Amino acid sequence: MHIAESPERTVNAMTIVSLSLSHRFTPTEVLEKLAVPSAEQGDVLARLHAVPSIDEVAVLSTCNRVEVYAAASGPAEPVTRAVADVMATRGRIPVHEVLRAARVHVGGAAAEHLFSVACGLDSMAVGEDQIVAQIKDAARAAAAAGTTGPVITGLMDAALRASKRARTQTTISTEGISLARAGLDL
């Protein structure tokens, strides 16, 4: 487990923690086991939200990543462990395997990571814009499940605003191409 932490760890006395498993550093077979289909997202969100140390939570699951964004009023470590445990149990893999493959971001580093993802900077095809719809879907699913609140909702909204700004004020949207589009072009 690799932890990125910023000095400013809290927002509204809440700690934001992200546990990220991505195509960049997680074996495909692990990502496949941990992926959360949209039909199962409500159940996974409910299980994560039931963890006493988690106040708010959203799950972003795509073909290339599984990321959990949680807000807690306590320290990051119990949140990280609880998220890894829930995901490992669901994926039927040992928790140490999830923790070994995960990148954990705390506070501002968690926000920075989500902004990078939303802007397409952490995608297989830099600049691809499918992630924007996937983040919107993750935010809607968390709202529908009643597992989000002002901290995670604000984080997701800010990431989407940053993405929009990056796509309108830079050339990233003209440089990037979706993997599906790249396949069709070939």
MARDREN-523250 format. One record per atom (N, C-alpha, C): residue in one letter; atom name; x, y, z. Coordinates in steps of 0.05 Angstrom, whole numbers, plus 5000, padded with zeros to 4 digits. Example, Ala and Ser with C-alpha at 12.3 -4.5 7.8 and 13.67 -1.06 7.14 Angstrom:
+------+------+------+------+------+
: code : site :   px :   py :   pz :
+------+------+------+------+------+
:    A :    N : 5264 : 4886 : 5156 :
:    A :   CA : 5246 : 4910 : 5156 :
:    A :    C : 5264 : 4934 : 5156 :
:    S :    N : 5257 : 4955 : 5142 :
:    S :   CA : 5273 : 4979 : 5143 :
:    S :    C : 5258 : 5001 : 5157 :
+------+------+------+------+------+
This chain:
+------+------+------+------+------+
: code : site :   px :   py :   pz :
+------+------+------+------+------+
:    M :    N : 5017 : 4977 : 5000 :
:    M :   CA : 5000 : 5000 : 5000 :
:    M :    C : 5018 : 5024 : 5000 :
:    H :    N : 5012 : 5043 : 4982 :
:    H :   CA : 5027 : 5068 : 4980 :
:    H :    C : 5008 : 5090 : 4989 :
:    I :    N : 5017 : 5106 : 5008 :
:    I :   CA : 5000 : 5127 : 5018 :
:    I :    C : 5011 : 5155 : 5010 :
:    A :    N : 4994 : 5170 : 4998 :
:    A :   CA : 5001 : 5198 : 4992 :
:    A :    C : 4983 : 5215 : 5010 :
:    E :    N : 4996 : 5232 : 5025 :
:    E :   CA : 4982 : 5248 : 5044 :
:    E :    C : 4990 : 5277 : 5042 :
:    S :    N : 4970 : 5295 : 5044 :
:    S :   CA : 4977 : 5323 : 5044 :
:    S :    C : 4976 : 5334 : 5072 :
:    P :    N : 4989 : 5357 : 5076 :
:    P :   CA : 4989 : 5368 : 5103 :
:    P :    C : 4961 : 5377 : 5112 :
:    E :    N : 4945 : 5386 : 5094 :
:    E :   CA : 4917 : 5394 : 5101 :
:    E :    C : 4900 : 5369 : 5098 :
:    R :    N : 4895 : 5355 : 5119 :
:    R :   CA : 4882 : 5329 : 5118 :
:    R :    C : 4852 : 5330 : 5121 :
:    T :    N : 4840 : 5352 : 5129 :
:    T :   CA : 4812 : 5351 : 5135 :
:    T :    C : 4797 : 5373 : 5119 :
:    V :    N : 4772 : 5367 : 5114 :
:    V :   CA : 4753 : 5386 : 5103 :
:    V :    C : 4729 : 5385 : 5121 :
:    N :    N : 4722 : 5408 : 5132 :
:    N :   CA : 4699 : 5409 : 5150 :
:    N :    C : 4702 : 5388 : 5173 :
:    A :    N : 4726 : 5386 : 5184 :
:    A :   CA : 4733 : 5367 : 5205 :
:    A :    C : 4729 : 5338 : 5196 :
:    M :    N : 4729 : 5333 : 5170 :
:    M :   CA : 4727 : 5306 : 5159 :
:    M :    C : 4753 : 5300 : 5145 :
:    T :    N : 4762 : 5276 : 5146 :
:    T :   CA : 4785 : 5266 : 5131 :
:    T :    C : 4774 : 5253 : 5106 :
:    I :    N : 4785 : 5260 : 5084 :
:    I :   CA : 4778 : 5247 : 5058 :
:    I :    C : 4800 : 5227 : 5052 :
:    V :    N : 4791 : 5202 : 5047 :
:    V :   CA : 4809 : 5181 : 5041 :
:    V :    C : 4801 : 5168 : 5014 :
:    S :    N : 4820 : 5164 : 4996 :
:    S :   CA : 4814 : 5148 : 4972 :
:    S :    C : 4832 : 5124 : 4972 :
:    L :    N : 4820 : 5102 : 4965 :
:    L :   CA : 4835 : 5077 : 4961 :
:    L :    C : 4831 : 5071 : 4931 :
:    S :    N : 4854 : 5071 : 4917 :
:    S :   CA : 4853 : 5069 : 4888 :
:    S :    C : 4868 : 5045 : 4878 :
:    L :    N : 4854 : 5030 : 4861 :
:    L :   CA : 4867 : 5007 : 4847 :
:    L :    C : 4863 : 5013 : 4818 :
:    S :    N : 4885 : 5015 : 4804 :
:    S :   CA : 4885 : 5025 : 4776 :
:    S :    C : 4901 : 5007 : 4758 :
:    H :    N : 4895 : 5009 : 4732 :
:    H :   CA : 4909 : 4994 : 4711 :
:    H :    C : 4939 : 5000 : 4712 :
:    R :    N : 4947 : 5022 : 4724 :
:    R :   CA : 4975 : 5029 : 4725 :
:    R :    C : 4991 : 5012 : 4743 :
:    F :    N : 4979 : 5001 : 4765 :
:    F :   CA : 4994 : 4987 : 4785 :
:    F :    C : 4980 : 4962 : 4797 :
:    T :    N : 4957 : 4956 : 4787 :
:    T :   CA : 4942 : 4933 : 4797 :
:    T :    C : 4939 : 4912 : 4775 :
:    P :    N : 4945 : 4887 : 4781 :
:    P :   CA : 4942 : 4866 : 4761 :
:    P :    C : 4913 : 4865 : 4751 :
:    T :    N : 4910 : 4859 : 4726 :
:    T :   CA : 4883 : 4858 : 4713 :
:    T :    C : 4865 : 4839 : 4728 :
:    E :    N : 4875 : 4816 : 4736 :
:    E :   CA : 4858 : 4796 : 4749 :
:    E :    C : 4848 : 4806 : 4776 :
:    V :    N : 4863 : 4823 : 4789 :
:    V :   CA : 4854 : 4835 : 4815 :
:    V :    C : 4832 : 4856 : 4809 :
:    L :    N : 4837 : 4873 : 4789 :
:    L :   CA : 4817 : 4892 : 4781 :
:    L :    C : 4790 : 4879 : 4773 :
:    E :    N : 4792 : 4857 : 4758 :
:    E :   CA : 4768 : 4843 : 4750 :
:    E :    C : 4752 : 4833 : 4774 :
:    K :    N : 4766 : 4823 : 4794 :
:    K :   CA : 4752 : 4812 : 4818 :
:    K :    C : 4740 : 4834 : 4835 :
:    L :    N : 4752 : 4858 : 4834 :
:    L :   CA : 4743 : 4880 : 4851 :
:    L :    C : 4723 : 4898 : 4837 :
:    A :    N : 4721 : 4896 : 4811 :
:    A :   CA : 4702 : 4914 : 4796 :
:    A :    C : 4674 : 4911 : 4808 :
:    V :    N : 4661 : 4934 : 4808 :
:    V :   CA : 4634 : 4935 : 4819 :
:    V :    C : 4614 : 4942 : 4797 :
:    P :    N : 4600 : 4922 : 4786 :
:    P :   CA : 4580 : 4928 : 4766 :
:    P :    C : 4559 : 4947 : 4776 :
:    S :    N : 4547 : 4963 : 4759 :
:    S :   CA : 4527 : 4983 : 4768 :
:    S :    C : 4504 : 4970 : 4783 :
:    A :    N : 4497 : 4946 : 4776 :
:    A :   CA : 4474 : 4932 : 4789 :
:    A :    C : 4481 : 4925 : 4818 :
:    E :    N : 4507 : 4924 : 4825 :
:    E :   CA : 4515 : 4917 : 4852 :
:    E :    C : 4525 : 4941 : 4868 :
:    Q :    N : 4526 : 4964 : 4856 :
:    Q :   CA : 4538 : 4987 : 4869 :
:    Q :    C : 4523 : 4995 : 4894 :
:    G :    N : 4497 : 4994 : 4894 :
:    G :   CA : 4482 : 5001 : 4918 :
:    G :    C : 4489 : 4983 : 4942 :
:    D :    N : 4492 : 4957 : 4937 :
:    D :   CA : 4499 : 4939 : 4958 :
:    D :    C : 4527 : 4944 : 4969 :
:    V :    N : 4546 : 4949 : 4951 :
:    V :   CA : 4573 : 4955 : 4960 :
:    V :    C : 4574 : 4981 : 4975 :
:    L :    N : 4560 : 5001 : 4966 :
:    L :   CA : 4559 : 5027 : 4980 :
:    L :    C : 4547 : 5023 : 5008 :
:    A :    N : 4526 : 5008 : 5010 :
:    A :   CA : 4513 : 5003 : 5036 :
:    A :    C : 4532 : 4989 : 5055 :
:    R :    N : 4547 : 4969 : 5045 :
:    R :   CA : 4567 : 4955 : 5062 :
:    R :    C : 4589 : 4974 : 5072 :
:    L :    N : 4599 : 4991 : 5054 :
:    L :   CA : 4620 : 5010 : 5061 :
:    L :    C : 4609 : 5031 : 5081 :
:    H :    N : 4585 : 5040 : 5076 :
:    H :   CA : 4573 : 5061 : 5093 :
:    H :    C : 4567 : 5050 : 5120 :
:    A :    N : 4562 : 5024 : 5123 :
:    A :   CA : 4556 : 5012 : 5149 :
:    A :    C : 4581 : 5010 : 5167 :
:    V :    N : 4605 : 5015 : 5156 :
:    V :   CA : 4629 : 5015 : 5172 :
:    V :    C : 4628 : 5039 : 5190 :
:    P :    N : 4631 : 5035 : 5216 :
:    P :   CA : 4629 : 5057 : 5235 :
:    P :    C : 4647 : 5081 : 5230 :
:    S :    N : 4671 : 5076 : 5219 :
:    S :   CA : 4690 : 5098 : 5215 :
:    S :    C : 4685 : 5113 : 5189 :
:    I :    N : 4665 : 5105 : 5173 :
:    I :   CA : 4659 : 5118 : 5147 :
:    I :    C : 4633 : 5134 : 5150 :
:    D :    N : 4634 : 5160 : 5145 :
:    D :   CA : 4611 : 5177 : 5146 :
:    D :    C : 4598 : 5180 : 5118 :
:    E :    N : 4614 : 5182 : 5098 :
:    E :   CA : 4605 : 5186 : 5070 :
:    E :    C : 4622 : 5169 : 5052 :
:    V :    N : 4611 : 5159 : 5030 :
:    V :   CA : 4627 : 5142 : 5012 :
:    V :    C : 4615 : 5142 : 4984 :
:    A :    N : 4633 : 5140 : 4964 :
:    A :   CA : 4626 : 5137 : 4936 :
:    A :    C : 4646 : 5117 : 4924 :
:    V :    N : 4637 : 5102 : 4904 :
:    V :   CA : 4654 : 5082 : 4890 :
:    V :    C : 4654 : 5089 : 4860 :
:    L :    N : 4678 : 5091 : 4850 :
:    L :   CA : 4682 : 5095 : 4821 :
:    L :    C : 4694 : 5069 : 4811 :
:    S :    N : 4679 : 5055 : 4794 :
:    S :   CA : 4689 : 5029 : 4784 :
:    S :    C : 4686 : 5029 : 4753 :
:    T :    N : 4708 : 5027 : 4740 :
:    T :   CA : 4709 : 5026 : 4711 :
:    T :    C : 4724 : 5001 : 4702 :
:    C :    N : 4728 : 4997 : 4676 :
:    C :   CA : 4744 : 4974 : 4667 :
:    C :    C : 4773 : 4977 : 4675 :
:    N :    N : 4782 : 5001 : 4681 :
:    N :   CA : 4810 : 5006 : 4687 :
:    N :    C : 4816 : 5014 : 4715 :
:    R :    N : 4796 : 5016 : 4732 :
:    R :   CA : 4801 : 5025 : 4759 :
:    R :    C : 4778 : 5018 : 4778 :
:    V :    N : 4784 : 5016 : 4803 :
:    V :   CA : 4764 : 5014 : 4825 :
:    V :    C : 4775 : 5033 : 4846 :
:    E :    N : 4759 : 5054 : 4852 :
:    E :   CA : 4767 : 5073 : 4872 :
:    E :    C : 4745 : 5079 : 4891 :
:    V :    N : 4751 : 5080 : 4916 :
:    V :   CA : 4732 : 5086 : 4937 :
:    V :    C : 4741 : 5113 : 4949 :
:    Y :    N : 4722 : 5131 : 4951 :
:    Y :   CA : 4726 : 5157 : 4963 :
:    Y :    C : 4709 : 5158 : 4988 :
:    A :    N : 4721 : 5161 : 5011 :
:    A :   CA : 4707 : 5161 : 5037 :
:    A :    C : 4713 : 5186 : 5053 :
:    A :    N : 4694 : 5195 : 5068 :
:    A :   CA : 4698 : 5217 : 5087 :
:    A :    C : 4693 : 5206 : 5115 :
:    A :    N : 4711 : 5213 : 5133 :
:    A :   CA : 4709 : 5203 : 5160 :
:    A :    C : 4716 : 5224 : 5180 :
:    S :    N : 4704 : 5223 : 5203 :
:    S :   CA : 4711 : 5243 : 5224 :
:    S :    C : 4735 : 5234 : 5240 :
:    G :    N : 4745 : 5210 : 5235 :
:    G :   CA : 4769 : 5200 : 5249 :
:    G :    C : 4793 : 5198 : 5231 :
:    P :    N : 4813 : 5183 : 5240 :
:    P :   CA : 4838 : 5180 : 5225 :
:    P :    C : 4834 : 5162 : 5200 :
:    A :    N : 4853 : 5165 : 5182 :
:    A :   CA : 4851 : 5152 : 5156 :
:    A :    C : 4856 : 5122 : 5157 :
:    E :    N : 4874 : 5113 : 5175 :
:    E :   CA : 4882 : 5085 : 5175 :
:    E :    C : 4859 : 5065 : 5179 :
:    P :    N : 4841 : 5069 : 5198 :
:    P :   CA : 4818 : 5050 : 5201 :
:    P :    C : 4800 : 5050 : 5177 :
:    V :    N : 4797 : 5074 : 5164 :
:    V :   CA : 4780 : 5075 : 5140 :
:    V :    C : 4793 : 5059 : 5118 :
:    T :    N : 4819 : 5063 : 5114 :
:    T :   CA : 4833 : 5048 : 5093 :
:    T :    C : 4830 : 5018 : 5097 :
:    R :    N : 4835 : 5009 : 5121 :
:    R :   CA : 4833 : 4981 : 5128 :
:    R :    C : 4805 : 4970 : 5123 :
:    A :    N : 4785 : 4985 : 5132 :
:    A :   CA : 4757 : 4976 : 5129 :
:    A :    C : 4749 : 4975 : 5100 :
:    V :    N : 4757 : 4995 : 5084 :
:    V :   CA : 4751 : 4994 : 5055 :
:    V :    C : 4764 : 4970 : 5042 :
:    A :    N : 4789 : 4966 : 5048 :
:    A :   CA : 4804 : 4944 : 5036 :
:    A :    C : 4791 : 4917 : 5044 :
:    D :    N : 4782 : 4915 : 5069 :
:    D :   CA : 4769 : 4891 : 5079 :
:    D :    C : 4743 : 4885 : 5064 :
:    V :    N : 4726 : 4906 : 5061 :
:    V :   CA : 4700 : 4903 : 5047 :
:    V :    C : 4705 : 4895 : 5018 :
:    M :    N : 4724 : 4908 : 5005 :
:    M :   CA : 4729 : 4902 : 4977 :
:    M :    C : 4742 : 4874 : 4974 :
:    A :    N : 4760 : 4867 : 4991 :
:    A :   CA : 4772 : 4840 : 4990 :
:    A :    C : 4751 : 4818 : 4994 :
:    T :    N : 4734 : 4822 : 5013 :
:    T :   CA : 4713 : 4802 : 5019 :
:    T :    C : 4695 : 4800 : 4994 :
:    R :    N : 4687 : 4822 : 4983 :
:    R :   CA : 4670 : 4822 : 4959 :
:    R :    C : 4684 : 4808 : 4935 :
:    G :    N : 4710 : 4814 : 4932 :
:    G :   CA : 4725 : 4802 : 4909 :
:    G :    C : 4736 : 4774 : 4915 :
:    R :    N : 4732 : 4765 : 4939 :
:    R :   CA : 4742 : 4739 : 4947 :
:    R :    C : 4772 : 4736 : 4943 :
:    I :    N : 4786 : 4757 : 4952 :
:    I :   CA : 4815 : 4756 : 4952 :
:    I :    C : 4825 : 4765 : 4979 :
:    P :    N : 4850 : 4758 : 4986 :
:    P :   CA : 4860 : 4766 : 5013 :
:    P :    C : 4863 : 4796 : 5015 :
:    V :    N : 4857 : 4806 : 5038 :
:    V :   CA : 4858 : 4835 : 5043 :
:    V :    C : 4886 : 4846 : 5038 :
:    H :    N : 4907 : 4830 : 5045 :
:    H :   CA : 4934 : 4839 : 5041 :
:    H :    C : 4940 : 4844 : 5011 :
:    E :    N : 4926 : 4829 : 4994 :
:    E :   CA : 4930 : 4833 : 4965 :
:    E :    C : 4918 : 4860 : 4956 :
:    V :    N : 4896 : 4867 : 4967 :
:    V :   CA : 4884 : 4893 : 4961 :
:    V :    C : 4902 : 4915 : 4972 :
:    L :    N : 4910 : 4913 : 4996 :
:    L :   CA : 4927 : 4933 : 5008 :
:    L :    C : 4954 : 4936 : 4993 :
:    R :    N : 4965 : 4914 : 4984 :
:    R :   CA : 4990 : 4915 : 4970 :
:    R :    C : 4987 : 4930 : 4943 :
:    A :    N : 4965 : 4925 : 4929 :
:    A :   CA : 4960 : 4937 : 4903 :
:    A :    C : 4949 : 4966 : 4904 :
:    A :    N : 4939 : 4973 : 4927 :
:    A :   CA : 4925 : 4999 : 4929 :
:    A :    C : 4944 : 5023 : 4932 :
:    R :    N : 4935 : 5045 : 4922 :
:    R :   CA : 4947 : 5071 : 4928 :
:    R :    C : 4926 : 5085 : 4945 :
:    V :    N : 4935 : 5095 : 4968 :
:    V :   CA : 4918 : 5109 : 4986 :
:    V :    C : 4925 : 5139 : 4986 :
:    H :    N : 4905 : 5156 : 4983 :
:    H :   CA : 4909 : 5184 : 4984 :
:    H :    C : 4892 : 5196 : 5006 :
:    V :    N : 4903 : 5214 : 5021 :
:    V :   CA : 4890 : 5226 : 5044 :
:    V :    C : 4889 : 5256 : 5041 :
:    G :    N : 4865 : 5267 : 5048 :
:    G :   CA : 4862 : 5297 : 5049 :
:    G :    C : 4864 : 5309 : 5021 :
:    G :    N : 4881 : 5329 : 5019 :
:    G :   CA : 4885 : 5343 : 4993 :
:    G :    C : 4895 : 5325 : 4972 :
:    A :    N : 4912 : 5305 : 4979 :
:    A :   CA : 4922 : 5286 : 4960 :
:    A :    C : 4900 : 5269 : 4947 :
:    A :    N : 4879 : 5263 : 4963 :
:    A :   CA : 4855 : 5248 : 4952 :
:    A :    C : 4841 : 5266 : 4932 :
:    A :    N : 4837 : 5291 : 4939 :
:    A :   CA : 4824 : 5310 : 4920 :
:    A :    C : 4841 : 5313 : 4895 :
:    E :    N : 4866 : 5317 : 4898 :
:    E :   CA : 4884 : 5320 : 4875 :
:    E :    C : 4883 : 5295 : 4857 :
:    H :    N : 4882 : 5272 : 4869 :
:    H :   CA : 4881 : 5247 : 4853 :
:    H :    C : 4854 : 5246 : 4837 :
:    L :    N : 4832 : 5252 : 4850 :
:    L :   CA : 4806 : 5251 : 4836 :
:    L :    C : 4806 : 5272 : 4814 :
:    F :    N : 4817 : 5295 : 4819 :
:    F :   CA : 4818 : 5316 : 4798 :
:    F :    C : 4834 : 5306 : 4774 :
:    S :    N : 4856 : 5293 : 4779 :
:    S :   CA : 4873 : 5281 : 4758 :
:    S :    C : 4858 : 5260 : 4742 :
:    V :    N : 4843 : 5244 : 4756 :
:    V :   CA : 4827 : 5223 : 4743 :
:    V :    C : 4805 : 5237 : 4726 :
:    A :    N : 4791 : 5256 : 4737 :
:    A :   CA : 4769 : 5269 : 4724 :
:    A :    C : 4779 : 5284 : 4699 :
:    C :    N : 4803 : 5295 : 4699 :
:    C :   CA : 4814 : 5309 : 4676 :
:    C :    C : 4825 : 5291 : 4655 :
:    G :    N : 4825 : 5265 : 4660 :
:    G :   CA : 4835 : 5246 : 4641 :
:    G :    C : 4865 : 5243 : 4642 :
:    L :    N : 4879 : 5253 : 4662 :
:    L :   CA : 4908 : 5251 : 4664 :
:    L :    C : 4917 : 5224 : 4674 :
:    D :    N : 4899 : 5208 : 4685 :
:    D :   CA : 4906 : 5182 : 4696 :
:    D :    C : 4893 : 5159 : 4680 :
:    S :    N : 4886 : 5165 : 4656 :
:    S :   CA : 4873 : 5146 : 4638 :
:    S :    C : 4893 : 5132 : 4621 :
:    M :    N : 4885 : 5108 : 4610 :
:    M :   CA : 4902 : 5094 : 4592 :
:    M :    C : 4908 : 5111 : 4567 :
:    A :    N : 4887 : 5125 : 4558 :
:    A :   CA : 4890 : 5144 : 4536 :
:    A :    C : 4887 : 5172 : 4548 :
:    V :    N : 4909 : 5186 : 4552 :
:    V :   CA : 4908 : 5212 : 4566 :
:    V :    C : 4888 : 5230 : 4552 :
:    G :    N : 4871 : 5242 : 4569 :
:    G :   CA : 4852 : 5261 : 4558 :
:    G :    C : 4825 : 5249 : 4551 :
:    E :    N : 4822 : 5222 : 4552 :
:    E :   CA : 4796 : 5210 : 4545 :
:    E :    C : 4775 : 5222 : 4564 :
:    D :    N : 4751 : 5225 : 4553 :
:    D :   CA : 4730 : 5238 : 4569 :
:    D :    C : 4708 : 5220 : 4579 :
:    Q :    N : 4711 : 5194 : 4575 :
:    Q :   CA : 4690 : 5175 : 4585 :
:    Q :    C : 4690 : 5176 : 4615 :
:    I :    N : 4712 : 5182 : 4628 :
:    I :   CA : 4714 : 5182 : 4657 :
:    I :    C : 4695 : 5203 : 4669 :
:    V :    N : 4689 : 5224 : 4655 :
:    V :   CA : 4671 : 5245 : 4666 :
:    V :    C : 4643 : 5233 : 4671 :
:    A :    N : 4633 : 5218 : 4652 :
:    A :   CA : 4607 : 5206 : 4655 :
:    A :    C : 4608 : 5185 : 4677 :
:    Q :    N : 4630 : 5171 : 4680 :
:    Q :   CA : 4633 : 5150 : 4700 :
:    Q :    C : 4634 : 5163 : 4728 :
:    I :    N : 4646 : 5186 : 4731 :
:    I :   CA : 4647 : 5200 : 4757 :
:    I :    C : 4618 : 5210 : 4763 :
:    K :    N : 4605 : 5220 : 4743 :
:    K :   CA : 4577 : 5229 : 4748 :
:    K :    C : 4560 : 5206 : 4756 :
:    D :    N : 4563 : 5183 : 4744 :
:    D :   CA : 4548 : 5159 : 4751 :
:    D :    C : 4554 : 5150 : 4780 :
:    A :    N : 4579 : 5151 : 4787 :
:    A :   CA : 4587 : 5144 : 4815 :
:    A :    C : 4575 : 5163 : 4835 :
:    A :    N : 4574 : 5189 : 4829 :
:    A :   CA : 4562 : 5208 : 4847 :
:    A :    C : 4532 : 5204 : 4849 :
:    R :    N : 4519 : 5198 : 4827 :
:    R :   CA : 4490 : 5193 : 4827 :
:    R :    C : 4484 : 5168 : 4843 :
:    A :    N : 4500 : 5147 : 4839 :
:    A :   CA : 4495 : 5122 : 4853 :
:    A :    C : 4498 : 5125 : 4883 :
:    A :    N : 4518 : 5141 : 4892 :
:    A :   CA : 4522 : 5146 : 4920 :
:    A :    C : 4499 : 5162 : 4932 :
:    A :    N : 4490 : 5182 : 4916 :
:    A :   CA : 4467 : 5198 : 4925 :
:    A :    C : 4442 : 5181 : 4927 :
:    A :    N : 4437 : 5164 : 4908 :
:    A :   CA : 4414 : 5147 : 4908 :
:    A :    C : 4415 : 5127 : 4931 :
:    A :    N : 4439 : 5118 : 4938 :
:    A :   CA : 4442 : 5099 : 4960 :
:    A :    C : 4442 : 5113 : 4987 :
:    G :    N : 4443 : 5139 : 4987 :
:    G :   CA : 4443 : 5154 : 5012 :
:    G :    C : 4469 : 5152 : 5027 :
:    T :    N : 4491 : 5148 : 5013 :
:    T :   CA : 4517 : 5144 : 5026 :
:    T :    C : 4535 : 5168 : 5024 :
:    T :    N : 4526 : 5189 : 5011 :
:    T :   CA : 4543 : 5213 : 5008 :
:    T :    C : 4531 : 5236 : 5023 :
:    G :    N : 4546 : 5257 : 5025 :
:    G :   CA : 4538 : 5281 : 5039 :
:    G :    C : 4553 : 5304 : 5028 :
:    P :    N : 4555 : 5326 : 5043 :
:    P :   CA : 4567 : 5350 : 5032 :
:    P :    C : 4597 : 5347 : 5025 :
:    V :    N : 4612 : 5330 : 5039 :
:    V :   CA : 4640 : 5328 : 5034 :
:    V :    C : 4646 : 5313 : 5008 :
:    I :    N : 4635 : 5289 : 5005 :
:    I :   CA : 4640 : 5274 : 4981 :
:    I :    C : 4626 : 5286 : 4957 :
:    T :    N : 4602 : 5296 : 4961 :
:    T :   CA : 4588 : 5309 : 4939 :
:    T :    C : 4604 : 5334 : 4930 :
:    G :    N : 4614 : 5349 : 4948 :
:    G :   CA : 4630 : 5373 : 4942 :
:    G :    C : 4655 : 5365 : 4927 :
:    L :    N : 4668 : 5344 : 4936 :
:    L :   CA : 4692 : 5334 : 4923 :
:    L :    C : 4687 : 5326 : 4894 :
:    M :    N : 4666 : 5310 : 4890 :
:    M :   CA : 4659 : 5301 : 4863 :
:    M :    C : 4652 : 5325 : 4845 :
:    D :    N : 4636 : 5343 : 4855 :
:    D :   CA : 4628 : 5367 : 4840 :
:    D :    C : 4653 : 5383 : 4832 :
:    A :    N : 4671 : 5387 : 4851 :
:    A :   CA : 4695 : 5403 : 4846 :
:    A :    C : 4712 : 5389 : 4825 :
:    A :    N : 4714 : 5363 : 4826 :
:    A :   CA : 4730 : 5348 : 4806 :
:    A :    C : 4718 : 5351 : 4778 :
:    L :    N : 4691 : 5350 : 4777 :
:    L :   CA : 4678 : 5353 : 4751 :
:    L :    C : 4681 : 5381 : 4740 :
:    R :    N : 4681 : 5401 : 4758 :
:    R :   CA : 4686 : 5429 : 4749 :
:    R :    C : 4715 : 5432 : 4739 :
:    A :    N : 4733 : 5419 : 4753 :
:    A :   CA : 4762 : 5420 : 4744 :
:    A :    C : 4765 : 5407 : 4717 :
:    S :    N : 4751 : 5385 : 4713 :
:    S :   CA : 4752 : 5371 : 4688 :
:    S :    C : 4741 : 5388 : 4665 :
:    K :    N : 4719 : 5401 : 4670 :
:    K :   CA : 4707 : 5418 : 4650 :
:    K :    C : 4726 : 5441 : 4643 :
:    R :    N : 4737 : 5452 : 4663 :
:    R :   CA : 4756 : 5474 : 4659 :
:    R :    C : 4781 : 5465 : 4643 :
:    A :    N : 4791 : 5442 : 4650 :
:    A :   CA : 4815 : 5431 : 4636 :
:    A :    C : 4808 : 5425 : 4607 :
:    R :    N : 4784 : 5416 : 4601 :
:    R :   CA : 4777 : 5409 : 4574 :
:    R :    C : 4770 : 5434 : 4557 :
:    T :    N : 4762 : 5455 : 4570 :
:    T :   CA : 4755 : 5480 : 4555 :
:    T :    C : 4779 : 5499 : 4553 :
:    Q :    N : 4797 : 5498 : 4572 :
:    Q :   CA : 4819 : 5517 : 4573 :
:    Q :    C : 4846 : 5506 : 4565 :
:    T :    N : 4847 : 5480 : 4559 :
:    T :   CA : 4872 : 5468 : 4550 :
:    T :    C : 4867 : 5451 : 4525 :
:    T :    N : 4887 : 5439 : 4514 :
:    T :   CA : 4884 : 5422 : 4491 :
:    T :    C : 4881 : 5392 : 4498 :
:    I :    N : 4876 : 5386 : 4523 :
:    I :   CA : 4875 : 5358 : 4531 :
:    I :    C : 4853 : 5343 : 4517 :
:    S :    N : 4830 : 5356 : 4513 :
:    S :   CA : 4808 : 5341 : 4500 :
:    S :    C : 4814 : 5337 : 4470 :
:    T :    N : 4831 : 5352 : 4458 :
:    T :   CA : 4838 : 5347 : 4430 :
:    T :    C : 4861 : 5327 : 4428 :
:    E :    N : 4877 : 5325 : 4449 :
:    E :   CA : 4899 : 5306 : 4448 :
:    E :    C : 4890 : 5278 : 4455 :
:    G :    N : 4871 : 5276 : 4474 :
:    G :   CA : 4863 : 5250 : 4483 :
:    G :    C : 4843 : 5237 : 4464 :
:    I :    N : 4842 : 5211 : 4466 :
:    I :   CA : 4823 : 5195 : 4450 :
:    I :    C : 4815 : 5172 : 4466 :
:    S :    N : 4790 : 5164 : 4464 :
:    S :   CA : 4781 : 5141 : 4480 :
:    S :    C : 4793 : 5116 : 4468 :
:    L :    N : 4796 : 5095 : 4485 :
:    L :   CA : 4807 : 5070 : 4475 :
:    L :    C : 4789 : 5058 : 4454 :
:    A :    N : 4763 : 5061 : 4457 :
:    A :   CA : 4744 : 5050 : 4437 :
:    A :    C : 4749 : 5064 : 4411 :
:    R :    N : 4752 : 5091 : 4412 :
:    R :   CA : 4757 : 5106 : 4387 :
:    R :    C : 4784 : 5098 : 4374 :
:    A :    N : 4804 : 5094 : 4391 :
:    A :   CA : 4830 : 5086 : 4380 :
:    A :    C : 4828 : 5059 : 4366 :
:    G :    N : 4813 : 5040 : 4378 :
:    G :   CA : 4809 : 5014 : 4366 :
:    G :    C : 4795 : 5017 : 4339 :
:    L :    N : 4774 : 5034 : 4338 :
:    L :   CA : 4760 : 5038 : 4313 :
:    L :    C : 4777 : 5051 : 4292 :
:    D :    N : 4794 : 5069 : 4300 :
:    D :   CA : 4812 : 5082 : 4281 :
:    D :    C : 4832 : 5063 : 4270 :
:    L :    N : 4841 : 5044 : 4286 :
:    L :   CA : 4860 : 5024 : 4276 :
:    L :    C : 4846 : 5005 : 4256 :
+------+------+------+------+------+
